[in-house]
Amino acid sequence: MKKTIKPEVVGREGTVLLEAVRRLNRRKAVPHLLKLVNKTHPADIAWVLRYLTPEERHNVFNVIAQTDQVGEILSELDQSIMLELVDDLPPKFMVTVLKKMASNDAADLLEALPIEVADNIRQLMARADREEVDELLQYNPESAGGLMSPNFMALHEDLSVDEAIRAIQERSEDLEMVFYLYIVRENNQLTGVLSLRELLMHPPYRQLKNIMNPKVIAVNPETDQEEVAHMVSRYNILAVPVMNHAGKLLGIVTVDDVIDVIRKEATEDFFQMAGAGKDDEILMKSIRSNAVTRAPWLCASWVGGVVSATIIALFSGELQKYVILASFLPIINGMGGNIANQSSTIIVRGIATGRVNLEEVFKIVFKEMKVGMLLGGIYGLFLALVVFFALPNPSHLFLVASISVVLEMTLAASIGAFVPLVMKKMGFDAAVATGPFVATTMDIIGTTTFFTTAILLLH
């Protein structure tokens, strides 16, 4: 069954490209399909492959495999689709594909393949290529070392501007990025950085060490990818050098890889906040795998529902005396759950963007508590007025309703802010604190708070 897409989602050009690929594939017009692939950007071809059926995808990829763009297209694909397509490719062919890919993309592809398949491919690679890839594979794929490219422009500090320009002209074709020139001394020790624009503004005889910027923003190979993304965003730079603890320059992390990291981290946070796991390719999974991934997260909601039902049963005597109390529960729990999710989402996003100082936990929580109290007072007053004028004998019920809303929203805002902060301080992912976890906690606390308030005021 073909997947359909709305034209307004991807634009008319994307829809036209997708239909053109499908039409040429149906007609088995290989020469025309080759021509279309060669003049289309690899990212657009990767996008098209995502919307084809498995049979169409394999047929089109067999054509793509005849082009020089196959490596770039593979690096743009979702991992599940990429593994599906390379599964039947012979190791010798994969070696030729990897040779045309950037070293970090080749390492990512080998990392995703089954160990035995990856080892077979590595054994067939040229020694220099294998050593370059193996060096990248030793690092965590979610660290600066796993993201970096070893193809960068490094120039010795004693070179003159004229000599540096000639070196760039000779070597720049095979390098990842030449916007920044990294200045080194013996043993590749990083001493400074220089932009290409700054280089061209100085006379030919001046040495690089006299015009470079010695204050280099750099990271270690073990630095988490999220921290690398923060640095690129904070300092507005296009690449970050990676050096070891001895100061030796190992590689650079470029802005295109950082954008992928930001998108991936944001997607993981959104999924976890919704209680759908953290796999950014969950839409590509089968029904069974999708359900298995999401089931544990829903367990918290189920347990919370059982606990809330037990609490309601414990207060069944009060409910029999004041049946109207049952009508207030959805309002109390709904307002509490919503403001808790608001607070936790604000804090999680603040942590992700570096706008939340983890050393000021109580200050942040106290601020959210005051916000919850203010909003609780406003909505508590509205509910009290509704109950007072709507019920024939409001008695103390309007007080129960209003005070419960104030207490619930104050507690909810505080807990919604406190839990992700504490989890982050303990080294856990703060996004896990939102969604089902916070909502379930607030259902239990809200139900208990409401009935406790009712007993105290009505008696």
N, C-alpha and C positions, 0 to 999 in steps of 0.2 A: 504493500500500500504506500503510495507516494505521500510525502509530507507536504502540506501546503503552508504558505506564508502570506501574511498580509502585506500588500505593496507598501503601505505607509510605514511599516516597521523597518524595512531595509532599503527603501528607495526603489524607484523604477528601474534603475540600471542593474541592481542586483537581481531583480525578478527577471529581467530580460536575459541576463547572463545565464541564470539557472535554466530557463526554458530553452535557451540556445544549446546548452550542453546536453540537456535531455533529448532534444530533437536530433542533434548530430549523432548521439549515441544510438538512438533507435534506428537511424538510417545506416549505422556503421560507417559513417563518413570520417574515417580516421585522418586523412590528410587535412580536412577542414578543422577537425577537433584539435589536431596538433598545432595548427596555425593559431587557433583561438587561445590555446593554453600558453603558447609562447609570447603572445602579446598582452596577456592578462597578468596582473600582479599576483604573486603566490598567495597572499592573504585572501584575495577574492576567490581564487580557485579552492582554497581550503574551506572557505565559507560555503561554496557550492557543494562540495563533497559531503558536508554535514547534512544537507537536505535531500540527498539522493537516497534511493533504496539501497540495501546492501548489494544487490546484483548490479545495479547501475554504477555504484561506487567502484566495484572491482573492475568493471569493464572500462570505465573512464580512467582509473588509476593505471591500468595496463598501457594506456596511451600516454599518460603523464610520465610513466617510467622510461619512455623513449626520449624525454626531453632533459635539458640541463637544469630545469627548475625543480626536479623531483625532490632534491634535498631540502630546498627552501620551503616547498609546499608541506613536506612531512613535519618540518619544525613549527609550522603554523597550525597544525591539526590538533584537535583534542586527543589526549593520550589514548583513549579507548579506540577511536577510529584509526589512529596511527598504528596501533598494535594489530588491529584487524587487517590492515592493508599490507603490512610487512611480514605477516605470518608465513606467507608462502614464497617469499622472495629468497633466492639462494644466497648463502653467505658471501660468495664472490661478488655478486651484484651489489650487496649491501656495502661492501668495502668501497666500491667505486662511488656509491652515493655519499657515504660518510666523508670521503676525501674532498668532496665539493662543498661540504657543510662547514660552517664555523665550528671551531673546536668545542665551544661550550654547548652548542646545539647537538653536535655529534655525541658528546658525553651524556647529555640528557636522553637522547634516543637509546643509547646503550644501557643507561640506568633503568629505563622502562622495560627493556626486553627481558625475557627469562634468562637466568644466569648462564645456562648451558649454551643458549643461542648467542648471547653476547660474547661469551668466551671463544666460541668458534669464529665469530667475526673478527675479534681482536687478534687472534692468531694469524689471520690472513692479512692484516694491515701492515703497512710499512713500519719499520722500527720507530722512525721519528714521529710518525702520526700516532702510533700506539702509545709511546711514552708521553706525548702531549695530552692525550685523552686520559690515560691512567692517572696522570698528575691531578687532573680535575676530578676524577672519580673518587679520589681518596677523601674528598671533602663532603660534608653534609649537603645534599642538593638544595636545602633551604638556607644555606649560609652564603656569605660573600664569596667564599672559595668555590662553591658549587655554581655560582652565577657568573663568575669572572671569565673573561676571555684573555688568553695569553698573547693575543695579536694586538700589540699596542706600539705606539711610536715612542721609543726611548732614545734620547740623545745624550752624549757625554757633555759634561759641563764645560769642558775646555774647547769645544767646537765654536767656531765663529758663526755669525748669522748666515753668511754666504755658504759655508760648508753644511750647515743645518738644512738650508733650502735644497741643496743638491741631494742630501741624504733622503729628504722627504720625497723628492721627485723619483728617486730610485726605488723606494720601499713602500710607498703609501698604498699601492694597488692591493696588496694582500693584507692590509691592516684593518682592524675593526673601526677605529675612529682616529682622525688626525686633527680634530678641533683643538685638542689639548696635546701638548708635547711634554713628556715627562723627562726631567733632567736628572741624570744619574752620574755617579762617580764609579770608581772601581767596584767590581763584584755586584753591579746593578743596584747600588745603594741609592735610594731615592733622596734627592736633595732639593728639588723644587719643581715647579710647573710653569708652563708658558703657553699662552694661547697662540694659535696660528696668526691671528690678527696682530697681536703684539710683536711677534717675530718680524713681520713684514714692515713694521713701523721703525725699525732700528737700522743703523748703517751696517753694511756687509762685514766690516772688520770687527765689530763688537762681539765679545765672548758671551755665551749663553749664561754663564754663572753670574755675569754682571747685570743681566736684565731679567732673570727669572724671579718668580715669586717663591720665596723659601717657605712660606706658610702654606703647607699642603694639607688639605682635608682628605684623610685616608682612613681605611679600615683594615682590620685583620681578617684572615681567611675564615676565622671562626665566628665573625660578627653575623648576627641573625639578619636574614634578608629584610625583615620589617624595619630594623634599625637603619639599614642601608637606604631603604626607601625614604625614611624620615630625613636622612641627611641630604639626599638629593632634593627633596621638597623644601627643606629649610634653607639651604644655601643656593638653590636655583642653579645647579650645575648639571652638565650633560654626561659626566662620567666621574666615577670614584675610583682612585687607585687602590689596589689591594697589596699590602706588604706584610711580610712576616715580622716577628718580634725583633729580628736583627736589622730591620730597615730595608731588606731587599725587596725590590718591586717584583711582584709575581704576576699581576694582571690588572685588568680594569673591569668594572661593572658599568655598563652603558645605560643610558636613560630608557632605551626600548625594553631592556630586561626589567628595569625598575617599574615601568608602567605595568608590565605583566604581573609583577609581585603585588603592586597596589591593588590591581583588579582581583587577583586571587585571594588576597587577605580580606578584602572587602566582601567578596562572595562568601568566603568561609564564615565571616562574622554574621552576615545576614542569615545564612542557613542555620547557624547555631542559635541565633536569637529567635528563629522561628521553630526551633526544635526539629530540624531536618538533617542533623548531622553536620559534617563539614566538607563533604566530598563535592567539589565544584562541578563534577561530571555526573551528578545524580540523575539528570534528565536523560543521559545516554544509557543508563542501566536498564536491565530487564525489570519486569514487574516484581519478580521475587526478590531480586537484589535491592530494589528500591524500598520494598516493604521491610526487609530485614534491617536496612540502614535506619529507617525511621521508627521502627517498633520500640527500641529501648528508650527513645526520647519521650514517646507517648506514655511509657510506663509511669513516669512521674505524675502525669495528669490523672492516670487511672488510680494510682495510690492516693493522690490528693482527694479525688472524688469519693473514694471509700472512707477516708478519714473524715471528710466533711459530712458525709451521710451519717457516720457514727456519732459525730458531735450533735447533729440535728436530732438524732434518735435519743441522745441523753437529755435533751431539752424538750422532749415530746410533751411533757406535762405542761410547760409554759405555752407551747403551741396550741394545746387543747383549750386552754383558758383564753388565749389571745390569738385566734386563728389568723388575724390580720398581720401578725408578725411575719408570716411566711411570704407575704407579698413584698416585704422590704428587702429580703435577702438578695434578689438579683441586682437591686440598685446598689446596695452596700458593696457586694463582692465585685460588681462590674466597675464601679468607680475606683475601688482599691486596686484591682488588677490593672486597669488602664494607667493610672498614675504611677504605679510601680514599674510598668513596662516603659513608660516615658522616661522616668528617672534612670533606670538601668541602661536604656538605649543611649541616652545623653552621656552617661559616664563611660560606657563601653566605647563609644565613638570618640570621646575626649581622650581616652587612654590610647586609642589607635592613632590619633593625630598628634599626640604629644601635648595636648592642651590641659591635661589633668596632671597635677603634681601629686604623686603617690605619698609624699611626705605630709600632705595636708588632709588626711582622711577625715578627721573629725570636723574640720572646717567645712569640707564639701558636704558631708552628711548633714551637718547642722543647717546648712543653707537649704538643702533639699527638704529637710524637715519643716522649715519655716514656710517654704513654698507649698508643701502639702497641707500644712495647717491653715494657711490663707485660703487656698482653694477649697479645702474641706469646710471651712467656715461659711464660704459663699454658697456652696451647693447644699450644705447642711441647713442653712437658713431657707433656701428655696424649698427643700423637702419638708421642713417643718411647717411652712406656710401652706403647702399643698395638703398635708395631713390634717392640719388644724381646720381648714375650710372645707375639705372634702368629706371628712368623717363626721357622722352625727354626734358621736361622743368620743372626741379625741383623747380625753383624759391626759395621761402622761405619754401617750404614744408619739406625739410630735417631738417631745424631748428625746425619747429613745431613738427615733429616726435621725434627728439632727446631730445628736452627740455621737452616735455610731458612725455617721459619715465623717465627722471631724476626726475621730480617733482612727478610723480605718485609713483615711487618706494620709494622715500624718505618719502613721506607722508604715504604710505602703511606700511613700516617697523615701522615707529613711532607709528601709530595707532594700528598696530598689537601687539606691545609691551605694549602700554599705557593702552588699554582697559582692558585686563585681570588683570593688576596690580591694577587698580582703582577698579575693581569689587571685587577683593580679599580684598582690604582695606576696602570696604564698607560692607564686610561680605557675598558676593555672591560667587557662585561657578565660579572660573575663566575659567573653561572649556567651559562654555556657551558662552564666548566671541569669540570663534573660530568658524570655520565652516560657516554656512549660515550668521551669524551676521556680521562677518568681511568681508566676500566675498561680501555681499550685500552692505555694507557701502562703500567698495572700488569701486564697480561698479558705484555707484552714484558719488563719489568724482572723480574717474578717468574720467568719461564722462564729468563732469563739468570742470575739470582742462584742459582736452584736447581741448574742444571747446573754452574755455576762452583764452588759449594760442594761438590757431589758429586765433582768432579775433584780438588779440593784434599784432601778427607778420604779418599776411597777410594784415592788413590795414595800 
